[in-house]
């Protein structure tokens, strides 16, 4: 499993895949970071190992703005229909962008 590999091995594997899809430029990123979620002590516990994938996504709390509408969540975990999948991550991002645009948080430059 990928999570049992070292950070450097995971980084090399991801870089190789990025180069395969996007060309040699993809190997020259500014920073790489990943996490093995099972090693996270704050957000994981033993009970979560038995959950099926995509069971904790799409909570309605993620559809509201926070900190006076300065913080909006967007991503696959916040998606309302098919949380955990890339298609809904895109939809979630578009929804957040539309809200930001509607409340005037996006600066439009020509």
C-alpha positions in Angstrom: 0.0 0.0 0.0 1.1 3.5 -0.7 0.7 4.6 2.9 3.4 2.1 3.9 5.9 3.8 1.6 8.3 6.5 2.8 7.6 10.2 2.2 10.4 10.3 -0.4 9.0 7.2 -2.2 5.5 8.6 -2.3 6.9 12.0 -3.6 8.8 10.2 -6.4 5.7 8.2 -7.4 3.5 11.3 -7.5 6.1 13.3 -9.4 6.5 10.5 -11.9 2.7 10.4 -12.5 2.5 14.2 -12.8 5.3 14.2 -15.4 3.5 11.4 -17.3 0.3 13.4 -17.6 1.6 17.0 -17.7 5.1 16.8 -19.1 8.5 17.5 -17.7 7.5 20.9 -16.3 5.4 19.1 -13.7 8.7 17.9 -12.0 9.6 21.5 -11.2 7.0 22.3 -8.6 7.6 24.7 -5.7 6.7 22.4 -2.9 5.4 18.9 -2.3 3.5 17.8 0.8 1.3 14.8 1.5 -0.1 13.1 4.6 -0.9 9.6 5.6 -4.3 10.2 7.2 -4.1 7.0 9.3 -1.1 8.6 11.1 -2.9 11.8 12.0 -3.7 11.8 15.7 -6.3 14.6 15.7 -8.6 13.5 12.9 -8.5 9.8 13.1 -9.3 7.1 15.5 -9.5 3.3 15.5 -13.3 3.3 14.7 -12.7 5.1 11.5 -10.8 2.2 10.1 -14.0 0.3 9.8 -16.0 3.0 7.9 -16.7 2.6 4.2 -15.2 5.2 1.9 -17.2 8.4 1.3 -19.4 8.1 4.4 -18.4 11.4 6.1 -18.7 13.8 3.2 -21.1 16.4 2.3 -22.2 17.8 5.6 -24.5 20.8 5.2 -22.3 22.7 7.6 -19.8 23.0 4.7 -22.4 25.0 2.5 -22.2 28.0 4.9 -19.7 30.8 5.1 -17.7 31.3 8.3 -15.8 34.2 9.9 -18.2 36.7 8.4 -18.3 34.9 5.0 -14.5 35.2 4.7 -14.0 31.4 4.8 -15.8 29.0 2.5 -15.1 25.3 2.2 -14.7 23.8 -1.2 -13.5 20.3 -2.2 -14.5 16.7 -2.5 -15.2 16.3 1.2 -17.6 19.2 1.1 -19.5 18.1 -2.0 -23.2 17.5 -1.5 -24.0 14.8 -4.1 -21.1 12.5 -4.6 -18.6 13.5 -1.9 -15.2 11.9 -2.3 -15.2 12.1 -6.1 -13.4 14.6 -8.3 -16.6 15.6 -10.2 -18.2 16.9 -7.1 -15.0 18.5 -5.9 -15.2 20.6 -9.1 -18.9 21.4 -8.4 -18.1 22.3 -4.8 -15.3 24.7 -6.0 -17.6 26.3 -8.5 -20.3 26.8 -5.9 -17.8 28.5 -3.6 -16.5 30.7 -6.4 -20.0 31.7 -7.3 -20.8 32.7 -3.7 -17.5 34.6 -3.5 -18.4 36.4 -6.8 -21.9 37.1 -5.6 -20.8 38.7 -2.3 -18.1 40.7 -4.1 -15.1 38.8 -2.7 -13.5 38.2 -6.1 -11.6 41.1 -7.6 -12.2 41.4 -11.3 -9.3 42.8 -13.3 -9.1 43.4 -17.0 
